[in-house]
Amino acid sequence: MKIAPSLLSADFARIAEQIAEVRDAAYLHLDVMDGRFVPNITWGPKIVADLRPLSKQTFDCHLMIVEPERYVDEFRAAGADVITFHLEATCHAQRLLAHVRSTGARAGIAICPQTPVAMLADVVEDCDLILVMSVNPGFAGQAFVPRSFEKVRQARALADERNPRCEIEVDGGIGEANARELRDAGADVLVMGKSIFGAPDPGAALRDLHALLK
């Protein structure tokens, strides 16, 4: 079970300290938003490149942007290890998954709450990671969509049948109240923002979550 602290919830005025506090996490999750696919704007490849020297952890870049195919190479060059884009944001998902892998990064595909898991049936073999959004993408701190438990089970079943090495990641509204149920549903990676960086001691919060999920 991997936990991916979401840097969107970190304090960027002391980002080096915040990253050091969660050094025991397997992944660091970086949400990239363009103000078009989602109604918010975060950062681009330069920020990823500037953060890269601060950590040897896996950089899990979640592209919530239109036409992600235009920017994959830049994020890979900046230091992204996992590059996840939205099925809803591109016309040629299979081709883009193959291209992401060709760069040496792991390829992920994300689906919004309204998108059925069945839409991934023809691309699951090309994925290293499936990201089930358990909130509508665009803002931190939203309430978890309960239907997501069933979607995680469906994604796990699809991956187990067609591509068992594919990880199932969940992002949005995750904390102590639902983390174990998501693990039991088949999730491999849980993205958490405020549950970690909103705590007085993010490192202790991360350790508590790891203990909860053993």
N, C-alpha and C positions, 0 to 999 in steps of 0.2 A: 504494500500500500504506500503510494507516494503522495506527499503533500506539496503543492506548488503555491507558495505565497505570491499573491498578486501585488506587484509593485505599484499598481494604480492606487492602492490604499496606503502606500508608504508616504513618509514625510520627505519630500525631495530636497528640503533645506538641509537634511542630514542623511542623504541617501546612502552614503558609504557605511555609516554606522548602522542603518537599518538593514542593509544587506548582510553585514557581518553578524547581526543578531539572529538571522535565520540561516546561517551557514550549514546547519544540519539538514536542511530541506534538500530533496533530490533535485527539484526543478525550481527555477524562478520564472514566474509567468508575467509576460509583458504584453499588455493590451494595446494594440495599435488601432486608433480610431481616426476617421477622416472627416467627420462632420457631414458625410453623405450617406454611407451605408447605415450609420448610426448617428444620432443627434448629439455628438460630442466629438472633441478633438483632443488627442493626447500627443504622441510623439512619433518621430520618424526614425530612419536608420541611424542618424547621427547620435541620438540619445542611446540607442542600443550599443553603438560602437564605443561611446564614452563610458558606458556602464561595464562593458566587457572585461576590462582589466581588474575590476573590483571583485570578480568571482570566477571560480572554475566550475560552478554549477551549470547544469544544463539550462540554457536559455530557451524557454518555451514561448515563442512569439505567436500571438493570436492576432491575425490580420482581420480586423472588422472594417474592411475597406472595399470599395468597388474596384473592379478590374485589378485584382491582386496579382495577376500575371505580370503587370507592369513593374512590380516592386520586389518580387521574390529574390532576384539576384542581389539587389542592394541590401536586403535584410540578411541574406546569407553572408555577404561580404562583411557586414557589420558584426557578425558573430552569432547569429541565430543558429541553434542546434536543431530545434524543432520548429517548423513553419506550418502553421495551421491557417487555412482560409475557409471562407464560408461557401457551402454548396450554393447558397442563394445569390452569391456575388459574382459568379462567373459562368459562362456558357459552356466551357470545356473543362470540366473538373478532372476527368481522367488524364487528359493531356497535362494539366498543371500539376497533378500529383506526381506524374512521371518526371516532369521537369524538376520539381523540388528534390526528388530523390537523386536526380542526375547531378545536382549541385553538391551532394554529400550530406545534405540535411535530411532529417526524418520528416515525412510528409503527413500532415494531419488535415482532416476535414471536419468542419463544424456545422451543426444544424441548429436553427432557432427553435423555440418552443412549438411553433405551428407546423414545422416540417417533419413528416413521418420518417421514422428510421428506415422504412422500406425504400425510400428514395436512394439509399446508399448501396442497395443490393448489387448494382453493376460496377461499383468502384471499390468495394471493401477490400478486394485483393491488392489494390494499389495503395492502401493506407497503412501507415505505421501507427496512427492514432485517430480515433473518432472522438470528437468533442461534443458532448450533449450539453447545450445551453439550458440551464435550469432557471434562467430569467431571460427577459428580452434584452439583447445586448445593447450596451451604450452607457450604462451608469452603474457605479458600485452601490452596494447597500440595498438592493431590491429584495423583495420577498421571494422565497423559493416557490417554484411552480410544482405542486404536488404530483402532477402527471409525469414528472421527470423520473420518478422511481421506475415506472413501467417502461419508459423509453430507455433507461439504462439497461434493464433486463433484456429488452429487445435487441439493443446494440450488442450486448455481450453474447447473446445467442447467435446473432448474425456473424460476429467475428469468430466465435468458437467453431462454427460450421465451415466458414470459408477462409479464415485467416487468423488462426489462434494467437499469433504473435502480436496482433493489433491491440494496442492499449485503449481502454475506454476512460476518457477524462470527463469530468463534470465541472461546470463553472456557473456559480451564481447562487447566493443565499445559503451558503454551506457553513455549518458550525457544529458544535457538539450535539445539537438536537437531532441532526439528520445524517451525520457523517457515517455512523456505523451501518445505518440502513442502506446508504448508497454503496458502501463496501460490500454488504451482503447481496445487493442487487447485481454486483459484478463490476463496479468501478475499480480502476487501477490507480487513477490519479485524481485527487480532489484539489481544485483551485480555491484558495481561501484568501480573502483580503482583510476585511475588517475584523474577522475572527482572530487574526494574528496581529496585524499592525494597529488595530484599534485597542489592543490590550496594553496595559501599563508596561509589561515586559514581553515583547514579541517572542523572544527566545524561549521563555518559560511557557508561553501559550502554545508554541510549536511542539515543545516536549510533551505537554499535556495531551495534545491531539495525537501525537505518535503513540503515547501510552494507551489512549482510548481505543485506537485502531489495531492494537496488537491482537 
